[in-house]
Amino acid sequence: MTHIPTSIDATLEMLRAGGYVPDRALATVLFLSLGMGRPLFLEGEAGVGKTEIAKVLSSQLGRKLIRLQCYEGLDAASAVYEWNYAAQMIEIRAAEAAGDADRNTLVSDVFTERFLIRRPLLQALDPDPAGPPVLLIDELDRADEAFEAYLLEILADNQVTIPELGTIRAEAPPIVIVTTNRTREIHDALKRRCLYHWVDYPDFGRELEIVRTRIPGIGERLSRDVVAFVQRLRREGLFKNPGVAETIDWATALVALDKPALDGETVVDTLGVFLKYQDDIARIDPARASRLLDEARAEAAA
């Protein structure tokens, strides 16, 4: 088990060692979150690296990663716990067959941890020899607003209350990362329990460093062309701007195609790697791609 970083600089080094290129503001709030034992609420556009932070923390600290992927209709049975009703019924039938049908005894026997199915939020409270796990609550904005109420107790007190059993509390709080793409607002009651950070698109220099870190074999000219073009494209008012994840995918694809640099034709041929909506793709014809590439190179050289 690796110890929690003891400074902002150590947090920066830890993230970089895991292949993540942060800015100092992110390293600062992450250092505070780890030191204070407070959940970290990360908000930003899709593909800017929010989920990756939890993965890097897990790998660099040697902790288990428990991921709760949120979706519409997510409820406590899928996220917190549920009872193994089939096993309970078998236990009841067996007790009845043995002549032990006292109602109070049966209730106390079947509502025990033996019949409890632990879902991600409850699993995150279990002790672990490697240390408290990293709990990733991913894309919370995809879940219904009512689901947020299930999270308040675990975020504030590191515990879950089960009516039939009582309160289960973590011996040591998990490292909690909550992400949202801001497709809807999250209630203030949940945000108050967390430290907050907006993860923005990186500037040219940091995105270039990210690409070169994640794709060590990429050429200098190609990496600059890719990052400069994506940076320029994000100002074109697209329906969905490419995130850092798409920049990395595109650069990886171009390396696989053995391209030393970008040109308008290559851009158009590979639009589907980094743009995911047909309306956006249709806007970038060869002439426009060449113009944007020229502008991007001029801006990067300035």
N, C-alpha and C positions, 0 to 999 in steps of 0.2 A: 504494500500500500504506500503510495506517495503522499507526503504531507501537503496540507493546504498551503498555497503560496503565502509568504509573510510580508510581501510588499507589492506595489503596483508593477514595479520592474520585473519581479519574479513571476507575476501573473502574465505579463507580456511574453516573457521567455517561455513559459509553459505553453501558451497558445501557439506561439511560433514553432515550438518543438513538435506540436501536433499538426503542423501544416496549415494553421489558421493565421491569417495576417490581420490583426486587429488595429484599431486606432487606440490612442491612450484613454479616451473617454470610456470606451467599452471595457478596457482592462481595469479601469478604476472602479466602475460600478460592479464588475464581476468580483474584484478583490473585496469590495465592501460586502457584497452578497455572501461570499464564502466566509468572511470573517465574522459577520453578524448573524449568520445562520438564517438569513431572510431569503424568501423566494425572489427570483429575478424575472421580471415581466419584460419580454422583448417584443417590440412592435415594429413593423416595417413591411415593405413590399415583398411579395413572394420571390424567393431566389436570392436574397441578399446575405444568407448565411446564418440565420437565426437557429435553425435546427442543428447545424453543424457545430455550434458552440457546445451544446450538450454532449454530442458525440466525442468531441475533443476532450472535454472534461472527464468523461468516462474513461477514455483510453489513457490519458496522461495521469490521472489520479489512481488508476487501477480499480475503479469502482464499477459495479454492475450498472448498466443502463436499462431503466424501465421506462418504456415509451407508451403513453396513452395517446393514440391518434384520435382526435375528436371528429365527430361527424353528426349530421342532423339526426336526432332521435336517440343519441347516446344517453343512457340512464345509469342509475346506481348499480343495477344488476350487471352491467357490462364494464363499469369503471371502478366500482368499489368492492362489492361482494354480492353473492347470492347463496342460497341454501341448496344443497344437493338433494332435491326433492325425491328423486328416484331412490337414493340410498336411505333417505328417511322413511319412505314407505316400506321398503324391505325390512328395516329395523322394527317398524311398528307391527308389520305382519308376523315377524318372527317372535316378537314379544307376546302378541296375542295367541299364537300357536303354542307358546310355552306356558300359557295361563297367567302371564304377568301383564294385565291390561289396565293397571292403575293409571288414570289419566295424568295426574301430576308427575308420576315417575316417568311416563313415556315422554312428556314434554321436556322434562329436564334432560333426558337421555339423548333426544334427537337434536336439540338445539345446543350443540357443543361444537368446539372447533373441529372435531372429527368430520363434521358434515358441512363445514364452511368452505365455500369455493372463493379463494382470494383473487380478486382482480387487481389490475395495476396499482391503484391508489392504496389499497391495503397491503399489497406486496412491498410497497416502498417503505412501510413502517416496520417490516421485519428486520431483526438484527442480522448483520452479515459480518463474517470474520474480516473481510476486506475493507470494511467501513461502510457508512451509510451510502446507499446507492444514489445515482443521479436519476431523478424523476423528471422526465420530459413530458409535459402536457402540451401537445403540439396542435397548432391551429385551433385554438379555443373558440375563435369566432365562427367556426363551422358548426359548433354545437348549439343547442337551443339555450336561450337565456336562463331558463329554469335550471339547467344543469350547473350553472355557476354556483348555486346554493350548496351543492354537494362538496364544492371545493373549499368553502370558507373555513370549515373546521380544521381541515388538514393543513391549509396554508397558514392559519393563525396559531394553532396549538399542536400541530404534528400528531393529530389523533383522529380516530374515526369512532363514532358511537353506533353500536349495533344494538337495537332494542332488546333482543333476546339474550345477548351476552354481556352488554355493558360497553365500556370505553376501552378501546385498544390504542395505546399510546406508544410512539417510537421511543426507544432508549436514547437514540441520537437522531436529530432531524435529518431527513434526506436533503440532498442538494436539489432544489426544485427550479426548473427552467420552464416558464410558460411562454408560448409564442402565439402571436396572432398576426394575420395579414391585414387586419383592420377592414374587413368586409362589413363589420358592424361594430358598434361601440361596446366595450366591456364595462360592466357595472363598477361604479366607484368603490363599492364595498370590497370587491376583489382586488382592485388596484391598490387600495390602501394597505393591504397585507403584503405588498411586494415592493421591491426596488424597481425602478422603471428605466428603460433605455430604448430610444428609437434607433434602429439599425438602418442607416441610410445607404444608398448606393455609394461605393467608394469613389474617391477622385482618381484621376488618371494614374498617378504614381502608385497608389496603393493597389489599384486593380491590376496594373501591370505586374507588380510584385506577386500578387495572388496567382496570376496565370503562370508566371515563371516558377513559382513554388510548386504548384500543382502539376505542371507539365515541364519537368526539368529539361527535356530534349528539344523544346521549341526554340526556333531561331529568333534572334533579336529583332529582325525586321518584321517577321510575321507576327510576333507577340505585340509589337507596337502598333501595327496596322489593325489587328483585331480589337485591341482595347480602345484605340482612338476611334474606330468606326462605331463600336457599341456606345461609347460615350457620346458621340455626335448623334447617333440614332435615337437616344433617349430624349432628345429635345424635339423630336418630330411629331409629338402628339399622337403616338400609337395607342391603340386600345390596350395593349399589354406590353410594357417595356421589357426588354430582356434583362434578367437579373444576372448576378455574378455566376450563378450556376450555368446559365445559358452561355455566358462568355467562355467559361471553361469547356463546356461541351463543344462549342464551335471551334475553339482553338485545337481541341483534341481531334476533331474531325478533319481539320485542315492539315494537321500533322500527318494523319493517316492517309490523306490524299497527296502527301509529299509536296505541298505548296510552299514555296519559299517566301511568298508575299501575296498580298491581296490584289485582285483586280475586279472590275465591275462584273464581269461574267461569272467569276467564282462566287462572288457575293450572292448573285441571283440564284445560282445553282444550289447554294447551300442555305438559303433562307429558312427552310423548314427545320434546321437544326436549332436556331435561336429565336425564331418567331413562331408562335403557336396559334395564330388566328389568320384565316384566309384574307380577311379585309386588310390586315397589316401587310401580309405578303404581297397582295395585289398592288399595293402602293409603291413598292420598290422595283421599278423596271431597270433595265441595264443602264440607261442614261442617268437616272436619278442615283443609282448605286455608285456610278463613277463620280458624279458630282459630290455626293456625300463623302466618298472616300478621299477625294482631293481636299475637301474642307477639313476633314478629320486629320489628315496628315499635316496640313498647314497649322492647325491649332496645336497639335502635339509638338510640332517643331518650335512653336513660338515660346 
